Amino acid sequence: MYQPLLEALGLSPNEAKIYEALVERGELGVSDISVAAKVHRRNAYDAIERLIDKGLCFEIVATNENRYNAVDPDKLTEMLAEKERKLQEVLPSLKKKFGKRLAPEEAYIYRGYEGQKNIWREIMRVGKDVTIVGAKAQWFDPKLDLPRAAFYKEARKQDITFHLLLDHEIKTGWPQFPRTYPAKVKYRFLPKEYSTNSIIVIFGEYVVMYTGVGIGQMSDHTVFFIIRSRDLAESYRKWFDYMWAQSSK
């Protein structure tokens, strides 16, 4: 019953069967352990020795046949805590290696709602302010309600500010926009003649270009072209600053 969980904690299949049998039945000899756990007697000896080494089982010396019993299951929480401690020790090194592995420049594509969730995860990982050209309140699509709430909650924690150049149509097509925006935001409006069905999002070293979006909505067919390039992202931010200066408050 508990074998999959015990194996997930690092026990072998035989160790898990034997530990569970000892927890249920108490003190047993090797022969009885073999029967109760359905483990061949020869294999049971090895598994019992490993359980003793892990501190999950102890031996009771007797004249005829040594017997064995399980340690209190609270020991399992200690094992889990030890694994967590070891993970925390190596995690910084792993993250550093992962960061070095990332190419200095790359391009790839996401699609649909899952693609948007991936982009939000990247924004949270980078933890920098976000600038958007042609914003259409597309993140407020009802199908994104739950992940969007979590995203904005984390954005507030990281003190991320969103700088938006909104399409002119937001004024009439999404009149509740300023009141409903759940994060730090600064925004201006593009002139009406410059509205499109595309969006550009810039954060950190990333430039993301959306196609196939409307006011307050996306779809499974929305495509995201993601470019990771420090120079390109800085260029887009400079162009954004120029457009911001030319746009209405």
C-alpha positions in Angstrom: 0.0 0.0 0.0 2.8 2.4 1.0 5.4 0.9 -1.3 5.4 3.7 -4.0 5.8 6.4 -1.4 8.6 4.6 0.4 10.4 4.1 -2.9 10.0 7.8 -3.6 11.9 8.4 -0.4 14.8 6.3 -1.6 14.0 2.8 -0.5 14.4 -0.1 -3.0 11.3 -2.2 -3.7 12.4 -5.0 -1.4 13.4 -2.5 1.4 9.9 -0.8 1.1 8.1 -4.2 1.3 10.1 -5.3 4.3 9.8 -2.0 6.2 6.0 -2.0 5.7 5.8 -5.6 6.8 7.7 -4.8 10.0 5.6 -1.6 10.7 2.4 -3.7 10.4 3.5 -6.9 12.2 6.3 -5.8 14.6 9.2 -8.0 15.6 9.9 -10.8 13.1 12.6 -13.3 12.1 14.0 -13.4 8.6 11.8 -16.4 7.6 8.6 -14.6 8.7 9.8 -11.4 7.1 10.4 -13.2 3.8 6.8 -14.6 3.8 5.1 -11.4 5.0 6.9 -9.1 2.6 6.9 -11.7 -0.3 10.7 -11.3 -0.7 13.0 -14.2 -1.3 14.9 -15.1 1.9 18.3 -14.6 0.2 17.3 -11.1 -0.9 15.6 -10.3 2.4 19.0 -10.5 4.2 20.5 -7.8 2.0 17.5 -5.5 2.2 17.4 -5.8 6.0 21.0 -4.8 6.3 20.4 -1.8 4.1 17.4 -0.8 6.2 19.6 -1.0 9.3 22.2 1.2 7.6 19.5 3.8 6.8 18.3 3.7 10.4 14.8 2.3 9.6 15.3 -1.1 11.1 17.1 -2.6 14.1 18.3 -6.1 15.0 17.3 -8.0 18.2 19.9 -10.6 19.0 18.4 -13.9 20.2 19.8 -17.4 21.0 18.0 -19.2 18.2 17.3 -16.7 15.4 18.0 -12.9 15.4 14.8 -10.9 14.9 14.2 -7.5 13.4 11.8 -4.6 14.0 11.0 -1.3 12.3 12.0 2.1 13.7 9.2 4.7 14.3 7.9 6.0 10.9 8.8 9.5 12.1 12.3 8.6 10.9 11.0 9.0 7.4 10.4 12.7 7.9 14.0 13.0 9.0 15.1 11.3 5.8 13.0 13.7 3.8 14.4 16.7 5.7 17.9 15.4 5.0 17.2 15.1 1.3 15.9 18.7 1.3 19.0 19.9 3.1 21.3 18.3 0.6 19.2 19.7 -2.3 19.5 23.2 -0.9 23.3 22.8 -0.6 23.7 21.9 -4.3 20.9 24.0 -5.7 22.9 27.3 -6.1 25.6 25.4 -8.0 23.0 23.7 -10.3 21.3 27.0 -11.0 24.6 28.6 -11.8 25.5 25.9 -14.3 22.0 26.1 -15.8 22.4 29.9 -16.3 25.8 29.3 -18.0 24.1 26.7 -20.3 21.6 29.2 -21.6 22.8 30.5 -25.0 23.6 34.2 -25.1 21.2 34.6 -28.0 18.4 32.3 -29.1 15.0 32.3 -30.7 12.0 30.0 -30.2 8.2 29.9 -30.5 5.3 29.3 -28.1 1.6 28.9 -28.9 -1.7 29.4 -27.1 -2.5 29.8 -23.5 0.2 27.5 -22.3 2.7 29.7 -24.2 1.5 32.7 -22.2 1.9 30.8 -18.9 5.5 30.0 -20.0 6.2 33.7 -20.7 4.9 34.6 -17.2 7.2 32.1 -15.7 10.1 33.6 -17.6 9.1 37.1 -16.4 9.1 35.9 -12.8 12.5 34.2 -13.2 14.1 37.3 -14.7 12.4 39.6 -12.1 12.8 42.8 -14.1 10.3 45.6 -15.1 8.3 44.8 -18.2 7.6 47.2 -21.1 4.8 46.5 -23.6 4.1 48.1 -27.0 0.5 47.7 -28.4 -0.9 46.3 -25.1 -4.5 45.2 -25.5 -5.3 43.9 -22.0 -4.9 40.5 -23.6 -3.7 39.0 -20.3 -7.2 39.5 -19.0 -8.6 36.8 -21.2 -11.0 34.8 -18.9 -9.2 31.5 -19.6 -6.1 32.9 -17.9 -7.9 34.1 -14.7 -6.2 31.7 -12.3 -2.6 31.7 -13.5 -2.9 35.5 -14.1 -3.8 36.0 -10.4 -0.8 34.0 -9.3 1.4 35.9 -11.7 0.4 39.3 -10.5 0.7 38.3 -6.9 4.3 37.3 -7.5 4.9 40.4 -9.6 3.9 42.5 -6.6 6.2 40.6 -4.3 9.1 41.2 -6.7 8.1 44.9 -7.1 7.9 44.6 -10.9 6.5 47.6 -12.7 4.7 47.3 -16.1 5.1 50.1 -18.6 2.4 49.9 -21.2 1.8 51.6 -24.5 -1.9 50.7 -25.0 -3.8 50.6 -28.2 -6.2 53.5 -28.5 -9.2 51.1 -28.6 -8.6 50.2 -24.9 -10.3 53.5 -24.0 -13.6 52.2 -25.3 -13.1 48.5 -25.7 -11.8 47.9 -22.2 -13.0 50.9 -20.1 -12.4 49.1 -16.7 -8.7 48.6 -17.6 -7.0 51.1 -15.1 -9.3 50.1 -12.3 -8.8 46.3 -12.7 -5.0 46.2 -13.2 -3.7 44.3 -10.2 0.0 45.3 -10.3 2.2 48.4 -10.5 1.5 49.9 -13.9 2.4 53.1 -15.8 0.6 53.5 -19.1 0.0 55.8 -22.1 -2.0 55.5 -25.3 -0.7 55.1 -28.8 -2.4 57.2 -31.5 -5.4 55.5 -33.1 -3.7 55.1 -36.5 -1.0 52.9 -35.0 -3.2 50.2 -33.6 -2.4 46.6 -34.8 -3.2 43.0 -33.9 0.3 42.4 -32.6 2.1 43.1 -29.3 5.8 43.5 -28.3 6.8 42.6 -24.7 10.3 43.4 -23.4 11.8 42.2 -20.1 15.4 41.5 -19.2 17.2 40.1 -22.2 13.9 39.0 -23.8 11.8 40.3 -26.6 8.4 38.6 -27.2 6.3 39.3 -30.2 2.6 38.3 -30.1 0.4 37.8 -33.2 -3.3 36.9 -33.2 -4.6 38.9 -30.2 -7.6 41.2 -29.6 -8.8 43.5 -26.9 -8.9 41.5 -23.7 -8.5 38.2 -25.4 -6.1 35.6 -26.8 -6.7 32.2 -28.3 -5.1 28.7 -28.7 -3.8 30.1 -32.1 -1.9 33.0 -30.6 1.7 32.7 -31.5 4.7 34.1 -29.5 8.0 34.7 -31.1 10.6 34.8 -28.3 14.1 36.3 -28.9 16.7 36.3 -26.2 19.3 38.9 -27.0 20.6 41.6 -24.6 21.5 44.0 -27.4 18.1 43.6 -29.1 16.2 44.0 -25.9 18.1 47.2 -25.1 17.3 48.5 -28.6 13.6 47.8 -28.2 13.6 49.6 -24.8 15.1 52.7 -26.4 12.5 52.7 -29.2 9.9 52.2 -26.5 11.2 55.3 -24.6 10.8 57.4 -27.9 7.3 56.1 -28.5 6.4 56.7 -24.8 7.5 60.4 -25.1 5.3 60.8 -28.2 2.2 59.1 -26.7 -0.7 60.6 -24.8 -1.1 60.2 -21.0 
